[in-house]
Each structure stands twice: as structure tokens, then as C-alpha cells.
Amino acid sequence: MASKPWDLFPLSRQPFSDSQFAQPANEYRGLPLWSWNGKLEEDQLMRQIDDLEAMGFGGFFMHVRVGLDTPYLGEEFLRMVQACVSRAKEKGLNAWLYDEDRWPSGFAGGKVTEKNEEFRARHLLFTPWKYGDPAQQNNSAKARRSELGTLLARYSITLDSDGCLSEARKLGESEEAENIWYAYEETNAPSQWFNDGYYLDTLNKDAVQAFIQTTHEAYKSAVGSQFGKTVQAIFTDEPQFSMKQRLPLADGKNDVFLPWTLDIESSFRQKYGIDLLERLPEVIWNSRRPSKTRYRFHDHVCDRFVEAYTDQIGDWCQQNGLALTGHMMYEEKLETQTSSVGEAMRCYRNMHLPGIDMLCDVEDYTVTKQAQSVSRQYGRCGVLSELYGVTNWTFTFEGHKGQGDWQAALGVNVRCHHLSWLTMAGEAKRDYPAAIGYQSPWYKDYPLIENHFARVNYALTRGKPMVRVGVIHPIESFWLAYGPNNTTSAETEELDRQFSDLTRWLCLGLLDFDFISESLLLDMKPEINGAQFSFGHCSYEAIVLPNLRTIRSTTLDMIRRFSKNGGKVVIAGSAPCLIDAEVPLHLEDLAATRVPFTKTAILNALIEQRDIKAVLRDGSEANSLLYQMRDDGDERYVFICNTDRRYPRDVRIDIRGAWDLTLLDTMVPEKRVLDSSIIKGSWTRFQYHFDGCGSLLMRLSPKAASTPTLPMLEVLEWRVVGELPLESISLSEDNVLLLDMVRYKIDQEDEWSGVEEILRTDNIARKRLGLSLRQDNLAQPYRISKIRPKHTLHLQLEFLADVSSPVDDVKLALEGASDTTIKLDGQSVISKPTGWWVDESISTIPLPKLTKGKHFLELSVPYGELTNIERVYLLGSFGIELNGRDAKMVDFDPERLRIGDYTRQGLPFFAGDVRYEFTIRGGPGRTAVQIPQFAAPLLRVEIDNKPAGPQGLGKIAFQPHRLDLGNLDPAREYKLAITAVGNRDHAFGAVHLPEDLTKWYGPDAWRTNGDKWAYEYTIRKMGLLTAPRLLTANAKYASMTWDNGSVDQNFWFH
């Protein structure tokens, strides 16, 4: 086990520094997954490191993704790694490693499993169909019936009327029976995703050692001198065993899959003295009594996985001065972690920086608390989160802050951004956008986000966590219910719902807690110190048993001792009825508080363990706040965030103890004193207004008798002076006509096809020629021969220019320009790029003047396995009129643009920034500007061409969409510019996917079908949707007529 603590934050062990808080060091900043998804060129890599630094990041992970065209772990690849590490070292950035060619980690791009069959992932196929049976059905997902295995056993299966086993008998070699099932040990067939190879047997220690020798040792040879310095950690991504799959129907005929390895029978027998094959049906079907074999199988497979994979890799990292980080596969639910890794918390025990995967902007507290709990208990320095991915181009800065805030409150202090693309070429642009890099118009604004979290992390990595409650994790009780779907799904779904409910009740009820993994308890040497349940680096005043069905004897012994010493034990819902999944248990003799499994009952039972209380101004529960509290000697640090990104909360907060409260502003590094009072029982009380997506970071010092030297937090009441009249609007880049409806023909064909969307056309042409579909799990380009394609694909794109005069500045933007023959209206166009647009892979080529009428653009490209057929674009100073699926080029006059959705004003596919200009005059006292409604990632605000606001903040991104402009001179006018920063959604997004059907924006979102597809374009509002308002803090200067005749909407609107 990793024993020597790895600490990413040594500066947090030193006294608090105002200068460090203002400009935190790089270790407090995020590290994106820098997606190496093309041909690696050193110059391009160096430029992008500069871009990542400019975004405020503290470094990067060098992360291989789909599209890599430099041989993985080869000489050139490792030379690029060395160059990036060297550049990072020069800049003081972190250059961290990623351990695989794509994911899941373990197969080393196919190198480990290519020649050694024993290292290939194995599963047990349990089936009613013997090999070669024509009646067999392949209904599997992860593991697949390959018929490349060995028969281990045959069984006679008899079920009762409820679908439970009444008899399960292993048959002799020639014995027959009425209902025979077969158990085969097999591998999957080779997969292009694994570069025409196999995944790793992650239950096999020798296989994992081969992975380490192939991958980790290669990195050590290349950059090992920087281990523990510039290269501090390596990311392992979604390791797993062969997924468990349950029977859909107990009495049905389906293939079932279980994880397996060559010696699992002997290791199971050695540990339990039982023949696993004899009792295997108990793992699949329910029995009338709980099956200890089922429980032991899940426990043993998890042990084999952890001992082989994370324990061995963690030990190697420890010995080589490197930290192991990353995350497991499907950690979030009881069911998903059971199926993929057995138990997530056990997997984290030898990780120096446990990590999680939080995509699609979901708020999953359970997975976060699992990792945070292990990190705390093992004395790790924090938790990593892979976040922001799969959120689409439309994800805003408010989303970046909101998702990061709630995770910071639950212990995440290393944000790993998914993804920063090396290139957008081909499929890369659909690799779970948005691009967190130079391709997004807001990339230079991103320090707003990174500075906020760096300052939060500087405070929340100090001292130790204040946590008083431990909750026994229910995963082992869940295993007992993991049987056929139709007989157990109601129970398993209820257990998962209770797991999620309890976590949310405690977190949003402002009762911090840790989960306790029973499998890790003895590993951390538990002790009962008075009424404290201590193990590892944590100590708890109360232990909760949440509707457990079984409990380990070792856990029960500790809980009995804890209870006898006066410790609080809370049994929420049913008490466990089994010890070690077998021995009946009655807990009447245990001194415990027994409560129903309800939110109110559980929170009330733990009221003495509270460190913080919060109510709204009407006295009701403040149920949208999360917090973290750190104990740092005589001081404490508290972070509270509002998880409601839209609506504010006016809250009265009480904190245990007598404190002076200092607000640490994370947007502009200022400190202010919060007005507070001491109430009876020695609690500190204060009032605070949390805006939507608002947060509060405080430093608590023991209550002093003297007057604070810092200024008090000023709470201003803003009033409307009036709306600002628009003077002008300008665009940051050319307007766009998206061309994605095409006709095609192959080679020398005479007739053009009918009109079809371009990605669908690519699929149709590939099917005709027997080429792999690009959305399939293809082998990496570096593995595919670069022979010149045998075929030519011809594309014809028709568009209408309804313009009053020729447009003479039109450019064609497309990929693969050097290999493309271009004709416009039958005339050849020289395909010589003059620049690029959005991404370096998208070249721009000048076109002849476009006159009024129909035009035909013809593109001919060599067409083969590696050809990228992508949307093309026309760029220029024209407008676009869009009606449903029909778009045409029209005249454009920027002087006719107005406040409101600009996509309806000739800019439906526009992908850049829109700048609005106004003239303002200040009044006596403070002035602010507010934009109540806008659709953009964020707004930039300038006065006289300089960033406006406190310390030149110059941004509006969060509620209430207001920026304090300070004290303006009433005697003069100012030029105010507000820029609605763009995203690339309407040019590169899934524009044929109807609105609100999914939150999962991965590659398949661009190739939907049925009612999830529309030829009409899905265009979302963009720009300033309402006029800016000038605000004043001086009541005498405010409008006397604003809102006259209106009704206060706040109460019922909220």
C-alpha cells in the first residue's frame, strides 16, 4: 500500500499568504485532458501549451484520444512527450501523464494483449445455448459471445414458480437433463477499438505487470527524471473487469456474462474452501435464502481486480516518485459499480489522488463523497474530477463555475477538464464538445474561472476536514440483491435510490459525513477512543447504518465497542439481519438510535453533530446549499455554494463557535469583514445573500475584542436609472453559411444522388464501398496503412445567393483542402489556403464573386478508410435567411442589427463574438450595468476600451448579470462596450438533433435517427436578449418611473 503521503499542495502547510491567495500557484489550478487526437507536430504542441497557460491552467494531461496518427509509445511519440515536459518545466507548469491509447486503461494500445493470449480479458459465458447452437442469441453489450473459449461445466437448472432456484446441479460429462445451461470461459473477439486486439485481463497480476512494463516504464525512460517534479502524476482511465450482466428474466433464455480469469477457481477455493463452479448458479439466480456464494463472488472478484490493478500500479508509482490518479468505470451507482469494478471505494485505496468522472453537468453527490471519503481516511491531499465534458458547445461560464463549485464543496480540488483538443479534424470535433481550448472564442476569458477555483483550492487544502459523521456504505448489502432483473430490479432500484437520497439529504442538509467501506476498515487500523470512532486519518462522533441487510463481523465488533463507550449509532430504516451475509443477526442489545429511513428523522438524529445551520429569511430550510469546513489550527476555512444557478437565496447562517468572519473574494482577490453576532450556545450568526450560482469563501478567526482592521462587506441596494440606447453592433469575424446538404457520386458515376446530410452521405458511401463507418470503434490512424485511396467521392452542394450586388469577400472553409479538387459553378478554384478558421485543420480558400442566383460547389476527394468528409462553410460579409431547413445568402447591413436574438437577424450560423456599443454618463455615487437576459457563454464589458469593473474584472457571467462600474465622473460621457462572446454550436454542433432530447452530446448525437433527427436546423437564441440597464446605488439618481404599474413577481416566480 502507498504509505508515504503525496502532497500536491505544500504551500497550504505554510501560513496563509495574501499574495498567494491573489495569484495562486499552478498546483491549485486545473489541468485539462489535452486531447492528442491527430499527427503530433512539435510546433503545434508548443503553441497550444502557450494557449493553455493563457487560459489560467496549471498544466495539462497528455491524453491520447481518437485520431492519434503518431505511433503510440513509439520513439516519435515519446519525443513529443519529452518536448512538452521540457516546455512545461520552463513555464513552471505541470505536465502529467495518461496511461493509455484512448480508454479503458490497461491494454497499452494493444501491445500487451497482442501476442500473449493469457493476458486478454476473459469472461464467463453462462448460456442456455452450447457453442454452435443456431438458436443462440447474441444479446450482450460489453462482453460478447465469441465462441472462442472452453467449456467449464454444464448444469441442470430447475426454478420454482417465483423464478428462484429449487435445484442447480453440475452435470457429469455425458449426463443429460431437461434444462441445461453451459458455462464457457472465453475472450471477446478482437475489436478495432483495441486496435484490432483485446482488452486486458485486469484480474491477472501478471497481465497488469506487463501493462506497467509496457507503459509506465516507457514513460520512466523518457521523462523519469521529472517524476515528482514537472511530471507528478499519471491518470488511469476507466479500468474495469469484464462487465457483469444479469438475466433480464429469471425464467428466460439469455446469455449471461461474469468476469473471469484463468485461476479464479483456485483462488476462490483457496480463500473460501468452496468449489466456485459447483455453486455458480447461485450468483445468477436467487435462492430462497441469501446466497453467501453470490456475496463471496462479488467480493472476491473486486479483491482480485484491486490487488492486480490499482494496488500494483499504485505501488509502482509510489516507488518511482509518481502519483496515481484517474477514475474507475461506472463508479456512481451501487448497480453500476457492482457490474464494472465491484466496489468503487476499495479501488481508491492505493490511489494517491482518487478521482471521479462527472460528465453531462449532472450533480451526483454519491460518487464524489465516495472518493472524498477515501481521500480523507487515507490522508490523501484531495480528489480529482474529470468534468465539463459531454455538455455541448452551449455550456456557459455559469455552468463551469456551478459544476466546479458543488464539487469543491464536496472535496474536489483538482479539476481535470474534458477536453482540450489538439485538433478538430474529422471525428475530433464531435468528441464530446465543447473544446476547452483555443477553438472556443472565450478561451482567453477562462482565467475568470481558473482564478476563482485556484483561490478556493488555496483555502480548502489547508488543515484538515471538519467531519463528525460516518455512514457504513451499503454496497455489500446490494450484492445480495444482484439477481435477475424481473425478480430483483425493484429492490436494487430502491437500494440505489436510498443510497442517492441519503447522500443528498445529508449534503444539502449541511451535515458533512464520510462513507465507510467495510472492506477498508481494518486496513486503516480502527480504534475506539472514548466516544470517537477513529480509523486512518478520521474520527467520527456518530455512525449511521443505512438500511443494511448484511454487515461484516469486523465492522459489527467495532460498532458494539463504540456504542458501549458512549458513541452514537444511528440505525436508519431496517437493521442488518445478517453477519457476513450468512449468520442471522439480532441487534436488540445494541444501544442505538433507531429512526425511519426519512430525511427529517435522520437529520434530527444527527443534530448534535452539526457545525453549520442555515435557514431562509422565511424560516424554511435552505435546501440548495453545500459546504466544506477546514480546521487549520486556531482558524477555519468555510466554503458555501448555492447549487441553484438561477435563483438567489437570502440565508441566515449559524456556525458552531465564536468567530470573526472574513470574506475572501474569489473573483477579485479582496478581503472584507462579515457582520456577525454571537448567539447563545456559542454559535456565530450572520446573514448572507447568495445569488444564483453564488458562493462564499470565509476565513474564521477566534473572536477578538478589538475592532477589525479590514473594511466591512458593503451591501448596496441597486436601483434602475434606465435602459441604454444601442449605438452600434459589430462582429468579431465573418458571417457563416453552413453547407451540409449534399448530392454525391462515386468515381465515374454519371448521376448525382438525391440530397442528403453530409455525415449520412459519408455513411452511405462507406457502406457501398465496404469501408468502416467512422462512428464505429475504429483502430487508430497510426495503425492503418496510408495507401492512397482507390476511390474518389464527388460532392455537390447547392446554395442560393439572393443579394442585390455581388459579394466579393467570400471564402470557402473546409478540411483536407490540399487533397480536394474544387469547382464553383463549373469553374475550377485554386485550392490554395490563405488562412484558417476556428481550428488550424480548417483551411480558408478565396472564392470568386458571388452574384444573385443559384450556385453549385463541387468537391472531389480521394476516398478511403481515413478520409474525413465534413461540413463545409462559406464565410463573408453577407447575411443568412433561414426558414426551417432552407438557408440562403442575403444582403447584410450590421447597422440594422438590434438588441435581441441575433440568430433571427441574419446570423443563424454565426460562430464568433458580437460587440454592442453604448454611451453612458455616471451619476453621483456608484454605477453598475446589468443585462437581465443574454444567451452567451459570458459577456465582456469595457469602458473606453478597457476592462470595466473592480480591478478590471471586465466580465459578466453569473447571476445577477451585473457589473459594478465604480464611481464614474458625472461630468463626462463614457463609451461602454458589451461583447456577447460566441460559441461554435451553430457551425459545429448537432444542429439536426431537436432541442431538449438529450444531455449527452457525444459523437452519436450528430448521427441520430427517427424522431431524434430533423432536417430543419435547431438554432438556439444568442446575444443580448434584453437591453442593458444602468443601475445606481444612489436612490436620488434612480428613475422615479421604472417599474411603475408593475407587480412584484419575485415570490411566485421563484
ABEGO torsion letter per residue (X at the ends): XBABBBBABAAAABBBBAAAAABBBAAABBBBBBBBABBBBAAAAAAAAAAAAAAGBAEBBBBBBBGBABBBGBAAAAAAAAAAAAAAAAAGBBBBBBABBEOBBGAGGGAAAAABAAABBBBBBBBABBBGBAABBBABAABBBAGABBBABBBBBBBBAAGBBABBBBBBAABBBABBBBBBBBBBBBBAAAGGBBBBBAABAAAAAAAAAAAAAAAAAAAAAABGBABABBBBBGBBBBBBBBBABAABBBBBBBBBBAAAAAAAAAAAGBBAAAAAAAAABBBABBBAAAAAAAAAAAAAAAAABAAAAAAAAAAAGBBBBEBBBGAABAAAAAAAAGBAAAAAAABABBBBBBBGGBBBAAAAAAAAAAAAAAGBAEBBBBBGBGAEAABBAAAAAAAAAAAAAAGBABBBBOBBBABABEAAAABGOBBBBAABAAAAAAAAAAAAAAAAAAAAABEBBBBABBBBBAAAAAAAABBBAAAAAAAAAAAAAAAAAAAAAAAAAGBBBBBBBAAAAAAAGBBBBEABBBBEABBBABBBBBGBABBBAAAAAAAAAAAAAGBBBBBBEBBBABBGGABBBBAAABBBBBBBBBAAAAAAAAAAABABBBBBAAGBBBAABBBBBBBBEABBBBBBBBABAABBBBBBBBBBEBBBBBBBBAABBBBBBBBBBBBBGGBBBBBBBBBBGBBBBBBBBBBBABBBABBBBBBBBBBBAEBBBBABBBBABBBBBBBABBBBBBEABABBBBBBBAAAAAAAAAAAAGBBBAABBBBBAAABBABBBABBBBBBBBBBBBBABBBAABBBBBBGAAABBBBBGGBBBBBBBAEBBGBAABBBBBBBBBBBEBBBBBBBBBBBAABBBBBBBBBEABBBBBBEABBBBBBBBAAABBBEBAAAAGAAABABBBBBBBBBBBBBEBBBBBBABBBBABBBBBBGGBBBEBGGAGBBABOAGBBBAEBBBAABBBBBBBBBBBBAAAAABBAABBBGABABBBAAAAABBEAABBABBBBBBBEBABBBBBBBABAAABBAABGBGBBBAAAAAX
